Amino acid sequence: MKITNKKIAAHKSSVAWLQRQARDPYVARAHKDGYRARAVYKLIEMDEKFHFLKNGQVVVDLGAAPGSWSQYIARTYPKSKIFAMDLLEITPINNVEFYQGDFTTDSALRWLEEKLNLVDAESGTADVVVSDMAPNTVGHKKTDHLRQMVLLEYAFDFALRALKVGGTFVAKSFTGGTTNDLLKQIKEKFEAVHHIKPPASRKDSVEMFIVATGFKG
């Protein structure tokens, strides 16, 4: 692949990323299937393995941008209600309500609570909470891992409040020591917990995903 943009060509990391994108079969597949990002196939592969998505569900998508996970859910399960959130704006998706903001702030949580009717509800109202949230990495493995764990803990705490009994929590994590401690907490709250790396996740990536099904309430 020849890089014609001189500014991009001057940066080796940019060139490597573009060349990797050009060789990536998931990128080509996403373009062919009309999805916004290759990341959609991580969700598809996890859903095909664990069957946690169904028509008519209430689904929360955290870290949604550019929107491929919400796009897949809305397209495949059109009777579902989807509430998505991200710091970055996304192009609107039919049947998806989107909030641009920081999930860790009170204002963002209030928006979700209102949409899910959690303020007056005696228990959770969501069937599935998915999170592909990730921090801006700095290249220091321990620091990046700790930042990811903070987001994962926020997502887990929200899932405990938002999910119905029997619900599912799916979230990105990074490989690292403290993951086992949080996994233990998650296992106490769900019937089955899996820590996996979907085939669509790049081999050189440290990302893993937690798939927790059967929320005990």
C-alpha positions in Angstrom: 0.0 0.0 0.0 1.5 3.3 -1.1 1.0 6.3 1.2 0.5 9.4 -0.9 -0.3 11.9 2.0 3.1 13.3 2.9 2.1 14.2 6.5 0.9 10.7 7.2 3.9 9.1 5.4 6.2 11.0 7.7 4.9 9.2 10.7 5.8 5.5 10.8 3.0 4.6 13.3 0.4 6.1 10.9 1.8 4.2 8.0 1.8 0.9 9.9 -1.8 1.5 11.0 -3.0 2.2 7.5 -1.1 -0.8 6.1 -2.6 -3.1 8.8 -6.1 -1.8 8.0 -5.6 -2.5 4.3 -4.6 -6.1 5.1 -7.3 -6.7 7.8 -10.1 -9.0 6.5 -12.4 -7.8 9.2 -12.1 -4.2 7.9 -13.0 -5.3 4.4 -15.9 -7.4 5.8 -17.2 -4.5 7.8 -17.2 -2.3 4.7 -18.9 -5.0 2.6 -21.6 -5.6 5.3 -22.2 -1.9 5.9 -20.9 -1.7 9.4 -19.1 1.3 10.8 -16.1 -0.5 12.3 -14.5 -4.0 12.4 -15.2 -4.1 16.2 -18.8 -5.2 15.4 -17.5 -8.7 14.7 -16.3 -9.0 18.3 -19.8 -8.6 19.5 -21.2 -10.8 16.8 -18.8 -13.6 17.7 -19.6 -13.4 21.4 -23.3 -13.3 20.7 -23.0 -16.4 18.5 -21.2 -18.2 21.2 -23.3 -17.2 24.2 -26.6 -16.2 22.7 -27.3 -13.3 25.0 -29.0 -10.9 22.5 -32.7 -11.4 21.6 -35.4 -9.4 20.0 -37.4 -7.0 22.2 -34.7 -6.5 24.8 -33.6 -3.3 26.5 -29.9 -2.9 25.8 -27.3 -0.3 27.1 -24.2 0.2 24.9 -21.4 2.0 26.7 -18.4 3.3 24.8 -20.5 3.1 21.6 -18.6 5.3 19.1 -18.6 4.9 16.2 -21.7 2.9 16.8 -21.1 -0.5 15.1 -22.3 -2.5 18.2 -25.6 -0.5 18.4 -25.9 -0.7 14.7 -25.7 -4.5 14.7 -28.2 -4.8 17.6 -30.7 -2.4 15.9 -30.3 -4.2 12.6 -30.5 -7.8 13.9 -33.0 -7.3 16.7 -35.2 -4.4 15.5 -37.8 -4.7 18.3 -35.1 -4.0 21.0 -34.7 -0.6 22.7 -31.1 0.6 22.6 -29.5 3.4 24.7 -26.0 4.3 23.7 -23.4 6.5 25.2 -19.9 7.8 24.4 -17.6 10.8 24.8 -17.5 11.1 21.0 -20.5 11.9 18.8 -21.9 9.2 16.5 -24.0 9.5 13.3 -27.6 8.8 14.3 -28.8 5.2 14.1 -32.5 4.2 13.8 -34.0 2.9 17.0 -30.9 4.0 19.1 -31.1 6.8 21.6 -27.7 8.3 22.1 -26.1 10.5 24.7 -22.8 12.2 24.1 -20.9 12.5 27.4 -18.7 11.0 30.1 -20.3 7.8 31.5 -18.5 8.4 34.8 -20.3 11.7 35.4 -23.6 12.2 37.4 -25.3 13.9 34.4 -24.6 10.9 32.1 -25.8 8.4 34.8 -29.0 10.5 35.3 -29.7 10.3 31.6 -29.4 6.5 31.7 -31.4 6.2 34.9 -34.3 8.2 33.4 -34.3 6.3 30.1 -34.3 3.0 32.0 -36.9 4.2 34.6 -34.5 3.2 37.3 -35.4 6.1 39.6 -38.7 4.7 40.6 -38.1 1.0 39.8 -37.7 -1.5 42.5 -35.2 -3.5 40.4 -33.3 -3.2 37.1 -35.0 -2.8 33.8 -32.2 -3.6 31.3 -31.7 -7.0 29.7 -28.1 -6.5 28.5 -25.4 -4.0 29.3 -22.4 -4.0 26.9 -19.3 -2.0 27.3 -16.5 -1.5 24.7 -15.2 1.5 26.7 -11.4 1.9 26.7 -9.1 4.6 28.0 -6.7 6.7 25.9 -3.6 4.5 26.3 -0.2 6.0 27.1 1.9 3.0 26.2 2.7 2.0 29.8 1.2 -1.4 30.3 0.5 -1.1 34.0 -1.0 2.4 33.7 -3.1 1.5 30.8 -4.4 -1.6 32.6 -5.3 0.4 35.7 -7.2 2.9 33.6 -9.1 0.2 31.9 -10.0 -1.4 35.2 -11.5 1.8 36.5 -13.8 1.9 33.5 -14.6 -1.7 33.9 -15.5 -1.2 37.6 -17.8 1.7 36.7 -19.5 -0.4 34.0 -19.9 -3.3 36.5 -21.3 -1.1 39.2 -23.8 0.3 36.7 -24.8 -3.2 35.5 -25.6 -4.2 39.1 -28.1 -1.4 39.3 -29.5 -1.5 35.8 -29.9 -5.2 35.0 -33.0 -7.4 35.4 -32.6 -10.8 37.1 -31.2 -13.1 34.4 -29.5 -10.2 32.5 -26.2 -10.2 30.8 -23.1 -8.0 31.2 -20.4 -7.9 28.5 -17.4 -5.6 29.0 -13.9 -5.1 27.7 -11.0 -5.7 30.0 -7.2 -5.8 29.6 -5.0 -8.6 30.6 -3.4 -8.0 34.0 -3.1 -9.1 37.6 -6.1 -7.3 39.2 -8.6 -8.7 36.7 -8.9 -11.8 38.8 -10.1 -9.8 41.8 -12.9 -8.2 39.8 -13.7 -11.5 38.1 -14.3 -13.0 41.5 -16.8 -10.2 42.4 -18.6 -10.6 39.0 -18.8 -14.4 39.5 -20.7 -13.8 42.8 -23.4 -11.9 41.0 -23.8 -14.0 37.8 -24.6 -17.6 37.1 -21.8 -18.0 34.4 -18.8 -15.8 33.7 -16.4 -16.2 30.8 -13.2 -14.2 30.1 -12.5 -14.5 26.4 -10.7 -13.1 23.4 -13.0 -13.1 20.3 -11.3 -14.1 17.0 -12.0 -10.6 15.7 -9.8 -9.1 18.4 -6.3 -8.5 17.0 -3.7 -11.0 18.2 -1.3 -8.2 19.3 -4.1 -6.5 21.4 -4.2 -6.9 25.2 -7.9 -6.6 25.2 -10.1 -9.4 26.6 -13.9 -9.5 27.1 -15.9 -10.6 30.1 -19.2 -12.2 29.3 -21.4 -12.6 32.4 -24.8 -14.2 32.0 -27.6 -15.0 34.4 -27.6 -11.9 36.7 -28.7 -13.1 40.2 -30.0 -9.7 41.3 
